[in-house]
Amino acid sequence: MPRVGMFALVAALAASFSVTAGCDKLGGSSKSKKSAADESDEDDDKKSKKKKKKKKDAETDEDEVDETPSAKPKPAGGGVPVPGIAGFVVPSGGMHQRPSLNIEGKVLEFENYTYPLPAFPREKLHADFNREIAAAGWSVRKDASLGYIASKDGVEVSVLFGEAGEAETKINVFPPKAAAPPPPPGGDVVFAGAYSSVWGVVTLTQARATPLTVTGKYGRGSMKCAALGEKLDCAWVESSGAGRAAFTRDATGNLKGTWGNGGSSTSGGAWNLTLTKAGTLSDG
């Protein structure tokens, strides 16, 4: 082959190789750019999906938080139940003890709650007690300057606020007892019921037809009384004698009275009747 022809052939091949290589580079560069764009779009899609998921999760969490209070409503009142008295409460925060008193040979246990000052201001403690006991369904009335009587379902509970100390206030809750009977529709006082006394159990009965006449029986005899408002004027009879007695009913249903021989209702001394079970007017 002539030398000139050989050089021409080599030059042509070299040129052809350069063009092909250039095309490969261009093609590779285009492919690389396309792949990067695709990856960028995929990243954007992933980020968008993540944002949507986070937003959805946040909305779900908010819904759950909003539903929690309605699912578990907070109970009304914040009182502490008093042992042995169904439905009776006192304000929370007091230190609880169960002391006892010896009264005329009888042991009286009661519930004691102590509230330190100034954490529990006395005026607020009174208000909290009245509010919470009313919320529990009890009706409350003032018994003394520092005391209350709460009534519910035929039961009465005496409460005494001890405020002698300067560092604390005590709420003393005494054992429940039978509530005083309500007055009948006509306004007459109901004395009917069972009472305890130094002469044993006294049972008083009262007929609906004649509410102003009260009859009584006790271990040693019987008596017949005339009712006048809160007072009873009675004549008693026993195997060994006879006499008179007079009683006055207090706010708790107890009868404070005296007895005497013959025509006197006071010569014998005190005769107090403590209500243990309230009665009702009988139909007989």
QUICORWO-V474007 format. One record per backbone hydrogen bond with DSSP energy under -1.0 kcal/mol. CO is the residue of the C=O (numbers start at 1). NH is the residue of the N-H. If there is no record, write none. Layout:
BEGIN
co=<CO;CO>
nh=<NH;NH>
END
This chain:
BEGIN
co=<2;3;4;5;6;7;8;9;10;11;12;13;14;15;16;17;18;19;20;21;22;23;24;25;26;27;28;29;30;31;32;33;34;35;36;37;38;39;40;41;42;43;44;45;46;47;48;49;50;51;52;53;54;55;56;57;58;59;60;61;62;63;64;67;68;80;82;85;88;90;95;97;99;101;103;106;108;111;112;113;114;115;116;121;122;123;124;125;126;127;128;129;130;131;132;133;134;139;141;146;147;148;149;150;151;152;154;155;156;157;158;159;160;162;167;169;170;171;172;173;177;184;188;192;193;194;194;195;196;197;202;203;204;205;206;210;212;214;215;216;217;218;221;222;223;224;225;226;228;230;231;232;233;234;235;236;237;241;242;243;244;245;246;247;248;250;254;255;256;257;258;259;260;261;264;269;273;274;277;282>
nh=<6;7;8;9;10;11;12;13;14;15;16;17;18;19;20;21;22;23;24;25;26;27;28;29;30;31;32;33;34;35;36;37;38;39;40;41;42;43;44;45;46;47;48;49;50;51;52;53;54;55;56;57;58;59;60;61;62;63;64;65;66;67;68;71;72;90;85;88;82;80;114;112;110;108;106;103;101;173;97;171;95;169;120;125;126;127;128;129;130;131;132;133;134;135;136;138;137;151;149;161;143;159;141;157;139;155;179;152;177;150;174;148;172;170;117;115;162;113;160;111;156;187;184;279;204;276;277;202;274;200;195;217;193;215;282;213;227;225;205;223;203;221;218;237;216;235;214;233;231;249;228;247;226;245;224;243;222;238;262;236;260;234;258;232;256;253;250;273;248;271;246;268;244;264;244;259;255;196;194;208>
END
